[in-house]
Amino acid sequence: MIFEKTDIPPRTIKYAIKMLKEQNLIREAPNWRDMREKLYLRKAVAARTS
């Protein structure tokens, strides 16, 4: 888990995931190996042109 590998508090991780989902940068998917957990996948972002 992210919490154990980074020593970042779980509440901070949950808040960051919430913010990324609100900005449509990640999406949530079921973890088929362990349905108690969720997977968070990066969404494809179009390249910006100037």
C-alpha positions as CSV (number, residue, x, y, z in Angstrom):
1,M,0.0,0.0,0.0
2,I,1.0,3.6,-0.5
3,F,0.8,4.3,3.2
4,E,3.4,1.8,4.1
5,K,5.8,2.6,1.3
6,T,5.8,6.4,1.8
7,D,5.0,6.9,5.5
8,I,2.4,9.4,4.4
9,P,-0.7,9.4,6.6
10,P,-3.7,7.5,5.2
11,R,-5.9,10.6,5.5
12,T,-3.5,12.6,3.3
13,I,-3.4,9.9,0.6
14,K,-7.2,9.7,0.6
15,Y,-7.5,13.5,0.2
16,A,-5.0,13.5,-2.7
17,I,-6.9,10.7,-4.4
18,K,-10.1,12.6,-4.0
19,M,-8.6,15.7,-5.5
20,L,-7.1,13.8,-8.5
21,K,-10.5,12.2,-9.2
22,E,-12.3,15.6,-9.0
23,Q,-9.8,16.9,-11.6
24,N,-10.4,13.8,-13.8
25,L,-6.7,12.9,-13.7
26,I,-7.3,9.4,-12.4
27,R,-10.1,6.8,-12.5
28,E,-11.2,4.1,-10.1
29,A,-11.4,0.5,-11.1
30,P,-12.1,-2.7,-9.2
31,N,-9.1,-4.9,-8.2
32,W,-10.1,-8.3,-9.5
33,R,-7.5,-10.1,-7.3
34,D,-8.8,-8.5,-4.1
35,M,-12.3,-6.9,-4.3
36,R,-11.7,-5.2,-1.0
37,E,-9.2,-2.9,-2.7
38,K,-9.6,-0.4,-5.5
39,L,-7.1,0.4,-8.3
40,Y,-6.5,4.0,-9.4
41,L,-5.5,4.4,-13.0
42,R,-4.2,7.5,-14.7
43,K,-6.4,8.9,-17.4
44,A,-4.9,9.8,-20.8
45,V,-4.3,13.5,-21.0
46,A,-4.2,15.3,-24.3
47,A,-1.1,17.2,-25.0
48,R,-1.4,21.0,-24.7
49,T,-0.7,23.1,-27.7
50,S,0.4,26.8,-27.5
